[in-house]
Each structure stands twice: as structure tokens, then as C-alpha cells.
Amino acid sequence: MTAAQPQKKAIFVSMGDDGALNREIAHELAQIWIDRDLSWLDFNERVLAEALDPRTPLLERAKFLAIVTANLDEFFMKRVAVLRPSLTPAREKLLQEINLRVNKALQTQALCFRDEIIPGLAKQRVFLSRWEDLTPAQQEEAETFFDVQVSPALTPLLIHRGESFPFLSNLSTSLVFRLDDEAQQQHAYGRVKIPGDLRKWIPLRAGLESDSLLYVRLHEIVRANLSKLYPGMKVGPAMIVRLTRDAEVAQHEDLDGSALDRVSEQVRKRRYEPVVRLEFNGDNDPAIRELLCSHFKLLPVDVYDGIGEPDYTSLFEIAGIDKPEMRDTPWTPVIPLDLRQDHADIFSAIREGDVFVHHPYESFDESVERFIKEAAHDAQTAALKMTVYRLGDDTPFVKSLIDAAESGKQVACVIELNARFDEQRNVHWAKALQGAGAHVTFGMRGLKTHGKTALVVRKENDCLRAYAHIGTGNYHVRTARLYADCGLLTCDPAITSDVVRLFHFLTGQSHGPDCHSLLIAPVSMRSRFLELIKNETELRGRGRIIAKMNQLEDAEMIEALIRAASAGVSIDLIVRGFCCLKPVKNIRIRSIIGRFLEHSRIFYFGAGHSPGEGLFYIGSADWMFRNLSTRIEVAIPIRANEPKRRLWEILDTCLNDRRESWILGDDGHYERDSSTDDEPGVHQRLMASALRGH
């Protein structure tokens, strides 16, 4: 099996890094394509709309403002970084469009915070104050805080052109200002970095009533006290500078050294990658602007002028304050119905039938985490294997795997070291597992291991029985409370035998696994999905397809969908993020944005049956070229009646939603579906369903 099988007979090229259309494409077909980067900006604007929506609780609105900025940071690090190195006229035009779209969104974000969030919080006795609005007593309290808690962490520097130019780290916020030495009749420029590991909103208590909270921005406290860092110098107005660096470090797998060493070096080099965005805020000094833009070799499209906060991700702190009346009603995931009954262990429950789990409505801790934990401490467990893409710092899974290895069980863990932005964490956990005697491998060269799969092998009645979990989301306990994902716990031999083959393939570095039930990318997933679409196409107008995913970009899949729609297949696509296809006749496209991040990948093919009685698949892959051709992905057929019913409920709820859905028009623009203020959305309906016991 080669690392990446090329697409065949695609209308478009495989999109490449810039998503360019094939020059030979017929004009009429080009009209249905949406640029992936502009479509991603559409998605982030839908996230911004949650902050603008007065129906969203106030602190949740602040959280969505923070998410908008976090999303943009990743967009510039990952996507804009790809566009900049070799500027063609098409790419330059795209960067200009991105600049215009982002600036417009930034203005909307700033106005929302200034005119709605800050006044709204003030009405609830939570004050987000500027330095100049503080009372003398509050300024004195803040100055004392600066002297004791901030000043020791600061490093005042001078900026000179040339080699001594200070290093500015990725996503760091700095104050840059003119310094005048009147005695020497000289001037220079100073730079002070705002410490990244300190709180960005500092609480003050002086003069407040007991029911009030007041916060001031850390960078304003630093700015007000700059003269203490440069005694004898006159400090001019400060510009706030924030920069973003390229996150796309070239990988060299042929270099000497272990995979762990190579990835550690890759993470180190990322710190020094080129700057792809420079944000200015506060007082404007043309000389400072020219100095920085020249040093970092930036174009006008790389520069953004803010009118609000320099970094809205700081609002995650505000969103977390103890004011439950301004947040969503707390949700406690329920224990899955099949696991509530009195079973000696989770394995006896699975033996009674496949267990479908839907997070965060159902507890990840009491299902998937319990599955691994019980296996690790179960005397009958002979082997425990997992794929790992993102785990998180507070993961219980590594502890369970270590416990299993130290107790003599065979433990194998396939860790994806190149999970972007999680490399250091994954390297750390890989070393911890290796130290405990677990077999740690890093997947297939040239293919990221993105599938979410776990295998437990137990000794039962002198025989071996395998149990498996296949999911749509990562083994990450924190995101499992925020992301809507689903999975299946099963001991069906038709499935588990394929999972065994998959792990043999991943750890043994053999040829592609010969799986009969599982769909494995890049081996069989693409061809099977294309076959299923073709089958619906041949049903002479009775075909039905519903596909739910995070993004839709793969050219060959889009071509197949268009062909099916033209043959009368009724197609609904639920695509949360970017979608490169405009709706055409018989294809309807919606995006759902709300309390939880829609992350599950669910695929339904009617196969001529009554609604809900067709073929269901869940898996780890979106319909993107990278997922289907350059990653190890896993999808599983759902055959048992109850899991199929549950999946149909999810899809039906999404398709009938009029509160959290955005409908993509044939002009390529999204419009929010109309609804009444009190109409429950997808997430509220599914929470209610979970409480009813499905």
C-alpha cells in the first residue's frame, strides 16, 4: 500500500494546499465550488453569531468571542501559512479577500464586546474596567500587584534593527513604545512582553460592594507602570503588538534519530517559523509599525489593526467566573442506559448487545473511560491496545495503560506524534508508556493515525474474546464534555476480528489490513463510500443519503454526490465547518453551531428501505482528501437495531432543527434558519432525550 493513493476521475484536482480548481474544469461545474479557506471564514462567522445572539447567556457569549479568536489563530498558523510562501496572483487575491473578511469580523467582534458584553456584565455587577476608569484606591491596589506579582516576571528590552532584534514568540502580546533619553538627547524603542503564564484579567477589591466583581486587563497594568522598568527614560504611548507564526514545520522522516527526537526537534523549530500575521492595537506609531513590518518582511495583507481587545482568548477567564446565572444550565452526562443495569462488569453488558454511546449527552467517564480502566485492572484481560491522537494533560487513559503494563498485561499503544499542537504532550505520554513496558509505536510512515479505536482481549472459558470501541472523537476526557461525538462498544466477532487485523497492521508495519466489516482509509474507505453512493444512484429516484461530518472537501466524493443528485437521490449534508460544495438540485446543506461542538461523523444510506432502516456508518473521517487518502481512519457499520434507532434520532433531530441550524444557499452564503426564541435546538432536544432514557 502506498502512503497516499491519488484520486481518479475527479472533477477537481486533489485541492492541494491552496484548494485551487483544476484549470481544465468545465465552467458550469466550477460554479458549484466554494474555496475552502473562505468557507472556513464563513464557519467562524457562524461561531461569532453565537456571541451576537442575545438568546445566548452572557458569559457564554464571551466564551464564543474567545473561540472566534482561537479559531482565527489556528487558521493563520495552518492555512494562511500555506498560502504565503509562493504567492501566485490567485493566492494573492485570496489573501486580500481573507484580509477583508477577517477585518470585518474583527470589527463586529469588538463592537459586540464593547457595546453588549461589557455593559451586560456591568448590569450584573461584573465590571471590566480600563485603567483610566479605576479609582485612585484601585489604581494603588493594581500598582502593588504589579510590583509584587508582575514586575519580577518582566524583561524590559530595547529594539534595534539588525541582529539584536528581540525574539517575539508565537501568539505573544507585547507593548512596544518609544523611549526618550532627554539627558543624552537620544531615543530608542522598548519592548515588554506580557507574561503568557499569568492571568490576563486581574481582580481588584478596593472600594467594591460585596456583590460586585471588578477586573482590569493585565496589559493595562503593565502599560501604566512602564516607567518603573525604564527609570530615567521618558516612555511614549505604547502600541500593543501580537504576532502569529507559521505552524507548518517541514518534516524530515529520513533524518537520523528516533521518531520522538524528530518530533521534539520539529516542535522546537516551530518557535522560529516565519511570522504570518501581525496585529496592532492601542496607540498608533507609524515608526514602530514600519520597524516591525520591515523586520518580519510582511505585506500589507499580513497586518491587522484592532479596535478592541488585543487577544480575545483572554475572555475564557471571564467566561469561567462563578456566575452560573449567566451561563448555560449545567449539564451532567447520564450513564448510558445499557450500562445502568446491574452487571458484574462492563464486559458482561457488552456481551448482551452492542452499546451505543453519544457524548456529551451520555457519560464518557462511565462508558469509554470505564471500558479501558476495567480492562486494565481485570485479571482476565490478556491484551489492551489503543490508538491515540489527542489525549490531554488530565488523561486517565495513560494511567490505566501503565497499570495494565505493570501488572503484566500486553499493552500496545499507537501514538500519533504529529497531531498538530499536541506533539509535546504526545511525546511525553509516549515516554511514560515506554517506561512502564508498554509497546509504543507511531503508526505508518507518511500516514497520520487518526482513527479512534481501542481493543481489549480477555480470557473467557479457556478461549479468547475480543471487545472493541470505535468512536468519532478522541480519547480526551475534557473535550468529551464539550464535543458531540458517538461510539460503539462491541464484542461482535465480525468487528473485533477486523480491529485485531488493524492493530496487527499498525504495529507490524505490514501491508494494508484485509478487513471485511471496518472501513479503513486509505485502503478501503473511499472505495466503499463511493460504492454506497453509486448504489443509491441506481435506485431510480428512491435513493437517500444523509452525511454528517466536520468538513466536506474531497473532490471525488463531491463528484459522486453531484452525480447521485442528478439521478434523483435525495441528499442532506450536515457539515459543521467548511464545505466546498454549493447546494444543487436534490442536495441540501446545513451547519449546526451551538452549545456543543458538532464533531460526530455519521453516514446513512437508505438502500431502498424505510427511513431509518438503511445502512449506517460512524467513524473518524471527514470527506476530505487528507482523511480518505493520507491518514489511517476507521469507520464501522452499525447493524444492531437500537444503535441504528439512536443514530436516526440524531440525524432526524439535526434535519428538523430551526434553532441552531444555518442553511447554505445556492449562492454560497449561509442564512440562519428561522425560529421562535423559545424553540429548543438540537443540543437541548438531545439532552432531554438522554434524561428520558432515550
SULTA-V939644 format. One record per helix or strand of 3 or more residues. SS is the DSSP state (2 for helix, 1 for strand). FROM is the first residue (numbers start at 1). LEN is the number of residues. If there is no record, write none. Layout:
ss = [SS | SS]
from = [FROM | FROM]
len = [LEN | LEN]
//
This chain:
ss = [2 | 2 | 2 | 2 | 1 | 2 | 2 | 1 | 1 | 1 | 1 | 1 | 2 | 2 | 1 | 2 | 1 | 2 | 2 | 1 | 2 | 2 | 2 | 2 | 1 | 2 | 1 | 2 | 1 | 2 | 1 | 1 | 1 | 2 | 1 | 2 | 1 | 2 | 1 | 2 | 1 | 1 | 1 | 1 | 2 | 1 | 2 | 1 | 1 | 2]
from = [27 | 36 | 58 | 89 | 126 | 131 | 136 | 157 | 173 | 186 | 201 | 213 | 218 | 226 | 234 | 259 | 275 | 286 | 300 | 303 | 312 | 324 | 337 | 346 | 355 | 365 | 381 | 397 | 410 | 423 | 439 | 452 | 463 | 479 | 483 | 493 | 519 | 525 | 544 | 555 | 570 | 587 | 601 | 615 | 625 | 631 | 641 | 661 | 670 | 682]
len = [4 | 17 | 27 | 35 | 4 | 3 | 18 | 3 | 9 | 8 | 4 | 5 | 7 | 3 | 12 | 12 | 8 | 10 | 3 | 3 | 8 | 3 | 4 | 6 | 5 | 12 | 8 | 10 | 6 | 13 | 3 | 9 | 9 | 3 | 8 | 16 | 3 | 13 | 6 | 12 | 6 | 6 | 5 | 5 | 5 | 8 | 15 | 4 | 3 | 10]
//
